[in-house]
Every structure is written in C-alpha cells, then in structure tokens.
Amino acid sequence: MNTIIATVASITVICYLVGACVKASGKADKWIPVIVGSVGAILGVIGMKTMADFPAQDILNALAVGIASGLASTGANQIVKQLSQQAE
C-alpha cells in the first residue's frame, strides 16, 4: 500500500516540476494542465510497464492514474499559491 501511494505521489511531484519549468519558460499558463496531464499519462504507462505493484494493470487505468496524478500537481500548486497569498 505504501509503495502505491509513493508511486502516485512521485508522478505528481515530477509533473509539478514539469509545470514549474513550463511556467518559468514563459509559456501561456493555460497550457500547463494539458502538459502536466500528458506527462502524467506517459509516466503512468511507464510505471505500469516497469513496476510490479503499480496501482493499474491495464493501459486505460494506467493512463487515468497518470493523468489524475499530473492534474493533481496543478491543484497542489494552487493550494500553495492561495496559502501564500493569505499569509501576506
């Protein structure tokens, strides 16, 4: 169970970093969810193929896990952003 949580969390962290890089590059913010969702989907499939205890055992569920993890990174970014604005 802990490995499953760590796997999904690692996809989210990687996607968060990709989103931060896209933001720093000056690309339009509207593309960040599409990019991190796509990266998450790719990582989900890679995870399914390379890890025995990945939470999905078929391609569609692996894509769904990856996309959800990637999109969760944008939610995490917004939580940090909102909390930092409240602190000011």
C-alpha positions, 0 to 999 in steps of 0.5 A: 500500500505504501509503495502505491501511494509513493508511486502516485505521489512521485508522478505528481511531484515530477509533473509539478516540476514539469509545470514549474519549468513550463511556467518559468519558460514563459509559456501561456499558463493555460497550457500547463494542465494539458502538459502536466496531464500528458506527462502524467499519462506517459509516466503512468504507462511507464510505471505500469510497464516497469513496476510490479505493484503499480496501482493499474494493470491495464493501459486505460487505468494506467493512463487515468492514474497518470493523468489524475496524478499530473492534474493533481500537481496543478491543484497542489500548486494552487493550494500553495499559491492561495496559502501564500497569498493569505499569509501576506 
